[in-house]
Amino acid sequence: MKTIYKIILIVGIFLGCYFLPIASGRFNNAIFEALALVKWYAREHVLLCLVPAFFIAGAITVFVSKASVMKYFGAKANKVLSYGVASVSGTILAVCSCTVLPLFMGIYQRGAGLGPAIAFLYSGPAINVLAIILTARILGWELGLARAIGAILFSVVIGLLMHLIFLKEERERHATDDFNIGEVQETRPLGKTVFYFFSMVAILVFANWGKPSDGDNSLWMWTFIYNYKWWITGFFLVSLAFMLVKWFKKIELKEWTQSTWVLSLQILPLLLGGVLASGFLLGRVGHEGIIPSRFVTALVGGNSLFANFFSSIVAAFMYFATLTEVPILQGLIGSGMGKGPALALLLAGPALSLPSMLVIRSVIGTKKTLVYVSLVVIMATITGMIFGAITE
């Protein structure tokens, strides 16, 4: 860092400390909201969401060959297959924008092309089956259908655009990093590897299985699974333990845990820092941060370009846990939010957050991250305007 930038940084920190508004009630409340949100995040998402995701990502980097990743997600892979699989991954992984990050990092570092990896990154939290069902039942079938179609199309289009925009860099990446290494002899039968990964994904999914709306008898299967989710999770935990004892060598397990630890050190500090910043700025659900919620509500009414754009921007930086976007929107729509901005929030919010942006930047760099976030916001804005014009 140049000396002038260091001086500016030091002066800025000093002025921030000098004029710290500790007497302001809103400032103190924003600090409380930041700490409350990071406490809630640590309790609700780290153990059940991130820890399983870290182990899955660690397993991808150790036990999945580069040749296998290249076959399905590499630069020379069948585009229909790679983008098709990536775009519907959210139907299996009911994860939030932060939980999908270790999985994204795992397949990207293993050699996946930028386009399919970005399609997976977007679709993972965006195409949540239960969230789409609840959106349709609580907010109307039009929003539910538009969210489902929009999320799938977004993942493919954004992935393709990222691939085309950074085509030259991607070619250089795959040429210099020697990803094209051909077929690799697997250390164990494919069936065992599939069962191993399936068990870990099942633990992640069922341990975080959400409770349906009270009194909604049409989701009886979801309710049944919710009532027995810990039994199901326990079954897959026992199955995983059996596989680890019988199928894996000690050196393999050591490499797996080391890879998981490295990924955790890379991602978790950035996530927690981002959650703190998000809580300070926007607060928790039903609470306010430093930015008054009435400003947000007043700016997302109608179907103007600004309303849709503002909704997309706020949604992109705000942290949404899985399913929380539905009650948030229910309150905003009741306060006058237009249907167009509502869809824009649904398409930009679950797939992005300030914490996730910080981690994505550490994986693919500042330039690619800015382009990715911009594409999500722009497409959400345009889609929201079109939807609002049709439905209002």
N, C-alpha and C positions, 0 to 999 in steps of 0.2 A: 504493500500500500504506500502510495506517495505521501511525503511529509505533509503536504497541504491538506490531503484528505484526513490524515490523522488529527491534524489541528482542528479541522472542522468538526470531526466526530467528538473530540474531547470538549470543545466549546459547546456543542449541542447537548452533550450529556450534562455538562455543568449547568447550562441554562434550564434544562429540564428539571434538574434537582432543585435549582434556585427558586423556580416558579411553580414547584409542585403544589397543586391545589388540594392540600390535605384537609382544608376546612370545608370543602365542597361535599355536600351530602351525596350528590350524584357520582362524584369521583370515588368516594369511599364505597358506595353501593356497587359500582362497577368492579372494584377490586374484590369485593365479596363475591360477586357473581362469577368472576374469573376463577377464584379458588373453589367455589361451590361446583362449578361445571367440571373442573379438572378432578375434583374428588369423586363426583358422580361418574365421570368417564373411567377413572381408575377402578371403581367398584363394579361397574356394569359392563365394561368393554375390554379391559386388559386381560383378565383371567379367562373369560369364556370366549372372547372373540380373537384378540390379538395373539395370545399364547398358542392356541391351535393353529392359527394362520402362520405364525412364525415357524412352527415345526413342519407344516406342509411346505412352506417356501424353502426351508432348509433341506427337506427331503428332495425337492425338485432339483436343487443345485448339486446334490450329491448322487442321487440314485437315478435321475432321468438323464439319459445320454444326450449330448448335443445333437447327435444325428436324429434322435427321435423328435426333439423340439423343432429342428430344421425341417423335418419331413412334413409337419403339420402347420407350423407357424413361421417358417423361414422365408427368405426372400424368393426362393424358387418353388415354394409350396403351392399347391392348387389354391388359387385365390378364393374360389367359392367355398371350398372346405374350410380354409383357415378363418376367413371372416365369418362364415356361417357358424362355426363352433364358438368362436369368440363372442359373437353378437348375442347368443342365447345362453351364455354361461350364467347370467344372473338368475335364470329359472332354477338352477341347482344351488347356487351360492347365495343364500339370503344374508348378504353382508352389507356393511355401510361403506362409505367412501374411504375410511381409514383401514378397515379390516382387509380390504382387497389389495392394499399396497404391498404387503410382503409377497403375495402371490404374483402380482405384476412384476415386482423386482426379480423374483425367482425365474420366471419364464423369459424375461428380457435379458437378464445376465447370462442365461443359458443359450441365447442365440436367436430368440424369436425376433421376427421383423418388427419394426416400429409400428406399422399399421395394425397388424393383428394384436399386438400387445396393447396398443391404445384402445382398440375395440373391446378387448377384454377388460381393460381398466375402467372404461365407461360403463359397459353393460353389467359388470359384476354387481354394483349397488343399484343401478337404475332399473333393471328388469327383475324386480322382486315380485314373485307371483302373488303373495299375500298382500303386499302393499298395493298392487294394482287392483286386486279384488276389493280391498277396503276403500280405495279411491273411488271405484265405480259405485259401491253401495252407499258410501257416506256423502260423496261430493257429486254423484251423478254419473250415469254410464258414459256420457259424452267425454268427460274428463278421463275416466278410466280407460276407455278405448283409445283416446288420443295419446294418453301417456304410454300405453303398451306399444302402439305402432311407432310413435315418435322415438321412444327409447331404443328400439331395435334398429330403426333407420339411422338414428344419430350415431350409434356405435359403428355401423358400417361406413357411413359417409365421413365421419370424423377420422376414422382409422385410415381410409383411403386418401383423404386430403393430407393427413400427416405424412403418409408414405410418399405422396407425390411432391409435397413441399420440400421434404428432406431426402429426396431420392438419391442425390449425389452423396450426401453424408452416409446414408445407409449402405450404399455400395462400397464405400471406402471402409466402413465399419466391418462389414462381412468379409472384405478382402484382406484387411490387415489383421483381424482377430482370429482368422483361420477357423471360422465356424463350419465351413463346408468340409467336414472330415470323413464323410461317407458313413457306411453302416458300422456300428460298434457291437461287439459281442456282448450280450447282456449277461450279468453275473447270476441271474436267476430267471426262471420262466416268466413270461409276460403276465400270465394269470396271477402269479403271486404278487407281482408289482401292482397290478390293478386292484387286487383286494386290499393291499396295504394302503394305497392312496384313498381308495373308497372308504375305508374305515376312518381315516383321519378327516376326510371331508364330511362324513356322516356325524362324527363327533362335533365338528364345528357347526353343522346345520342344526342338529337336534338339540344341542346344549343351548342354542340361542333361539329356539322355536318360540315365537310370540303367541300371546293369548289373543284369540279372536274377540270381537266385540261381544259384550254380554247380551245374551238373549238372541243371538244370531244363529238360529238352528240350521240355516243353509250351509254353514261351515262345520258340520258335525265331524267330518274327518279331521279337520284342523284341530278341533277341540279335543278329539280322542287322542291325537298324537301329543298335544300339549299336556294332557293329563298324565301321559305315560312317557314323557320325553326323557326323564332321568333314567328310567328302566332301559329305554332304547339306547341312550348315550352310554350307560353302564355296559350294555352288551357289546357295543363296538369298542369300548375301552378294554374290556377283557379280551376281545378278539385281537385287538392291536397288540396287547401285551404278549399273547400267545405267538403271534407272528414274529415279534421282535426277538423272542427267546429262541424260537425254532429255526427261523429263516435267515437271521442276520449274524454276521461276525462282529466281534467286539470292536475291531478297527473301523468297521462301517458305522456302527452306532456312535463311536467317538467322533468321526467326521461329520455325522449328521448333527450331533449336539453342538459341535464347534461352529458349523455353518449357521445353525439357528441362532446361536449367541451373537455372531457377527452381524447378522441381519437385525437382531433386536437392538444392538448398540447403534446401528445406523439409523433406524427408523423411530424408535420409541422416544428419544429426547426431542426430536423435531415434532412429533405428534403432540406430546404433552405441552410443549411450548406454544404450538399452534392453538391448542384447545384453550390455554390461558388467554391468549390474545383474542380468540373468538368470544369467549365469555366476557371479557372486559368490554369489547365493542358492542356486542349484541345481546349478551345475557343468556339465561336459560329459557326454556319454553315457559311462557307465562310470567317471565320476569324481564326487567330492563337492564341493559348495560349502559355504557356512556352515551350511546345513541338512543334518544327517546323513541319508543315504538310507535307513538302517534305520528311521527314524521314518516315512518315507513308506510303506515296504513293510509295516510293522506296522499302518498305519492304513487300508489298502485291501483287507484280507481280508474274505471274506464278501460279503453283499449288503445291508448295512444302509443306512439313509438317510445316515448320516454317512460311510460308506465311499465311496458314490457321489458325495456332495457334495464330499468332500475330494479325490477323484480328479479331479473336474471343475475344482475351484479350482486345484490344482497344475498340471493340464494347461493351463489357460487362461493361466497366467503363465509357464510354461516354454517355451523356444524349441525347436521341432521343425523340423529341416530335412526336406525331402521324403524320405519312406520311412524315416526314422530311428525313427519311432514304433513300427514293427513289431518290430525287435530289442529296443527298450526294453521293450515289453509282453511279449515272449517271456521276458525275464529276470524281470520282475515276476510274471507268472503262475506261473513256476517257483518263485518265492519265496512263493506263496500268495495272490496277488491274485485276487479273484473275477471272474467273467465280466461281471457287471454293471458294476463299476467300470472294467473293461477297456474296455467299449464306451463308457462315459462319457468316458474319456480319449481314445478315438479320435474322438469327436464334438466334443469341446471343444478338444483340443490342436492339431491341425494348422491349425485356422481362427483361433486366437488365440495371442497371445504378449505378453509385456510390451512388447517393442519395437513391435509392431503397435498396441497400445493407445495408446501415446504419439502415434503418427502419426494414428490415427483421431480422437483427441481434437482434434488441430490442424485437422482437416478439418470435423468435424461438431459439435465442442464437447463439453464435459465431460458434460453431462446426457444427451445421446444416446448417448455412448460407454458410460456407466455402465448405461444401459438395455439396450444391445446386449449387453454382456458378461454382464449379469445374465440376460438371456433365454437366451443360449447355455449358461450354467452350470446354470440351473434346468431347461431342457429336457434337457440331457445327464444330469443327475442323475435325473430322472424316467424317462427312457428306459432308463438303466442299471438302475434298480430293476426295471422291467417285464421287461427282457431277462433279468436275473439270476433273477427269480422263475420265468420260463418254462424256462430252460435248466438250472438247478441243482436 
